């Protein structure tokens, strides 16, 4: 018992507080209930009529873009609408359809997912171009001349596969990247 008391005294200073910086907050005991934020006013869960009408008109233009085959604009519109209305079925369906069509287009442009991309321009020179943004730089960093298009696209984390395919096809069109036959 005395040994335990001596150990406890060694861990505390003269005031009985644990050693350590004085500014460290002491964790709150878990038995205390956490306070809840104040409730939202009823108006917070209601969409203003003007906003609802604008969103409906935007949805109609998004669907028109999809019907016209403008998959890039349809996808941008769908993603924008999903930010404000995450459960919107039209926006969700449009995004799926547009991504699928764009993926098909980019794969056709690249020829095959099994082709191997290789850089035609030194990476330092390529990264100095204004049209190479952070996402394109991330993709370029994955091109090693051995990995297939599929492997490069899968290796780029945090980027949708459709976006990676778009960037890779742009690099091919700009003659910065060549694909093996």
Buried (B, 14 or more C-beta within 10 A) or exposed (E): EEEEEEEEEEEEEEEEEEEEEEEEEEEEEEEEEEEEEEEEEEEEEEEEEEEEEEBEEBBEEBBEBBEEEBBEBBBBBBBEBBEEBEEBEBBBEBBEBBBEBBBEBBBEBBEEBEBBBBBEBEBEEBEEEEEBEEBBEBBBEBBEEEBBBBBBBBBBEEBBBBBBBBBBBBBBEBEBBBBEE
